[in-house]
Amino acid sequence: MPDDSLRARIDTSKPHSARFWNYFVGGKDNYEVDREIGDQIKSIFPGLVDVAVTSRRFLGRAVQYLAGEQGVRQFLDIGTGLPTADNTHEVAQRVAPDARIVYVDNDPIVLAHANALLTSTPEGRTAYLDADLYDPEAVLEAAAGTLDLSRPVGLMILNTLGHVADHDQARELVRRLMAGLPSGSHLVISDSTATSEGMIAASEAYNASGAVPYYVRSVEEIAGFFEGLELVEPGVVRVPEWRAGSEGAGVGAGGVDAFCGVGRKL
């Protein structure tokens, strides 16, 4: 349970992105205000549920690819959100028990549940940082307490950059994070996109709810985050289409308004 100082920082009068997303993926760590806006948005744009579900599946495939095919043993997951099934450390350590994972978020509701993210295999390690995406150098310095930043790292930023209103600033934050990681590191990004009128309307309704705003971007803007990196095939695509393999494209692949990619630092 959260302590008194954390409880005082948790605002249950307004929707919250981590709780809202938790509701959409079938979790129980949400409040009535989150469910109300969730139901309102589902009535406007039911496809957002598919975005939530397929984005979570993409995380699993991306981590499996990095740990299994690229030999990555370290992960830095920024904008962690609330724990659900198959978190980054669970997927990575199934493939490589010695994997090390650092989760980063600065949200009190996520911090209150952080212990669920701190389980680990005996061979590996997980850690949680109460830190801010807007201070990349501080994030990297703190992560170096668990990760060896002279060795490749999988940098995971999923469904988080939409909270940065200015696209140029978002790109600069990503650039600064990648600048602190060595060659062979990978950047993994997914975000909702302004690729349908329904998604744009859903984003506007969410932002009008009093929650911290989330801005949907164009596919070209998502692709811009990978500038200077070597894109892993199949490039920047809708989240259900990235290396789906035997899993198949999944729910509503052709219409999911979220794009993703994985890029390698040379």
N, C-alpha and C positions, 0 to 999 in steps of 0.2 A: 504494500500500500504506500502511496506517496506520503512523505512527511509533511509537516505543517507549512514549511516554507514553499515546497512545491505546490501544495494544494492551493496556496494563496495566489500562485501565478496562473492557475488553470481557470480560464474564463468559459463557463458553460452557458453564458447568455448569447454567444454568437457561434455560428458554425466554425469548424476548425478543419483544415485540409486533411490532416492525418486521420482524424476521427471520421470525417466524411468519406475518405477513401476506404477506411476500415469497414464502414457500413456497406459500401459497394462490393467489397470482396467477401462479404458474409461474416465479418468479424463481430465481436460483441463489445468492443471498447469504444463506444460512441454514446452520445446523449440524444435526447429528444430533438434538440435544435438541429443536430446533424442529420437525423433521420427525416425531419420535416423538409429541409432544403434538398436532401437527397431525393425524396419522393417528388418534390416539385420539379426538380431537374429531370428525373426519370420521365415525368409526364411531358416535359418539353422535348427531351432527347433521350429516349431509351438506350441509344447506342453507347452512352457513357459507361454503362455497366460492362459492355464488351471491352471498352478501352481499359477499364480497371483490371478485368480478368486476364486479358491477353498481355497486358504490360507486365503482370506478375509472372506469367509463363515465360516471357522474353527474358526476364531477369535470370530465371533458372537456366535457360539455354545458353545465355551469354556466359554465365559463371562456369557452366560445364565445359563450354568451348575453351575458355581461358585456362582453366585448371587441367582439363583433360588433354587438349590438343596443343596448347601453347606452353604448358608447364609453369603457369603463373601460380605462385604460392602465397601471394600477398594481395589483399584487397582493401581499398579505402572506399567506403560506402557513405556518400554525403547526401544528407536529406533522407535519412533512414526511414522515417515514418514508424508507424506502430508495428510491432512484431506480428506476423501471421505465419502461415505454413511456408516451409522452404525459404527461410531467410538466407542471405548471402553465405553466412558461415556454415549453415547446414548443407547447402548444395556443394560448396567448395570442399568441405571436410569429408563428404562422402566420396569425393574423387581423390582427394589428397589429405589424409588425416593430419599432416603437419602444416596445413595452411593457416595463415595468420590473417585476421580480419579486424579492421578498425571501423567502427560505426561513428558517424558524426551527425549530430543534430543539436539545435539550441532551443528546442521546444519543450516546455515543462511537461506536457502530456506524454511526449515520447520518453523523456528522461525518467518519468515515473514508472515506465514499463521496461526500462533499459536492462534490468536484471534478466529478462527473458532472452536478451541478445548475448548474454555473457557466458552462456554455456559453451563448452569446447571439448574437443577430443583431448586426451592427455598429451598427444604429440604437438597439437596446435595451440593457438591462443586467440582469444577475442578480447576487444576492449571497446569502451564507449567514451566518446569525447563530447562534452557539452561545449560546442564551439560553433563558429559562425562562418558560413560560406563567404561572407563579404570580407573575411580576413584570411585569404588563402595561405599566406606565409605562416600565420599562427597555427592553422590547421595542420600544415605539413610538419611544423616543428613539434607539435604535440603528438602527431601520429608516429614520429620517429622514435618515440618511446616504446613502441611495439613492433613497428616495421623497420626493415633495413632499406632505407631509401637509395642505397647504391644498387639494389637489385630490382627487377621489374615489378611493377604494381599494377593491378587492375583498378582503375579509378571509375567508380560507379556513381552516376548522377542521374537517377531515374525520377521522372515526374517531379522535378524540383526547380529547374531553371525557369519555368513559367512564372515563378514568384518574383523573378527579377524583371521589373517593368521595362528597363531599357535594354534593347538587344545588344548594343555595343558593349554595355557594361557586363552583360552575361557572358559574351565572348571573351572579354578581358579576364574575367574571373576564371574561366576554364583554361585560358592560356597560361595564367599565373600558376594554377595548380599543376598543369602538365609540365611547366618549366622546371618544377622542383622534382620531377620524376625522371629516371634514367631511360636510355634507349631500351626498347623491348617492352616498355609499359604500354598499356592499352587504356583507351577512353571508351566508356560505355554510356550512351545517353539514350533516353526515350522521353518523349513529351507529347502531350496532346497538341493537335494542329488545327489551324483554321481552314480545314479542308471540306467543310460542309456548313450550310446555314444552321443546321441543328446544333453543331458543336459551338459555333459562334454565339448562338442564342443561349446555350447552356452556360458558357463562360460568362456572358453578361449577367445572367440571373444569379450565378454564384457570387460574382463580384459585387452585386447590389445587395447581397444578404448581410453585409457587415463583416464577412470573413476577410482574412488577408487575401488580396486579389491574386488571381492566377491568370496569366495572359497567354492565349494560344498564338502560335507563330506559324509562318508559312513553312513548307517543306524546305525551301531554299535556305531559310534562316536556320533550321535544324541542321542542314548539311554544312552550314558555315562554321559550326562548332568544331568540325573535323579538319579545318584548314591546316595544312602542314603535316597532317598525319596520313598514313597509308590505310585507306579504307579496306576493311575485311569484306569479302564477298558475302552477301549480295549488295553491299553498299547501304545507302539510306533508303529504307523501305518501311511499309506499314509493319507494326510490331508483330502481327501473327505470321508475317512472311519471312522473318529473319531466321534462316537455317532451321526451318520447321521440321524437316526430315520426316521420320516415321510418325511424329506427333501430328503432322498434317497442319494445314493452315489454320484450322480451328474456327471459332465462332466469327461469323461475319467478316472474314478476312478482307474482302474487297472494299468494305465500307468503314473499317475501323479508323477513326480520326486520331491516330497517334502514329508517329514515325520514330524510328530508332536507327542506331548504327553503332558499329564498333570500329575504332581506328587505332592503329599501332604507331607508336613513336619510333622513328628510325634512328 
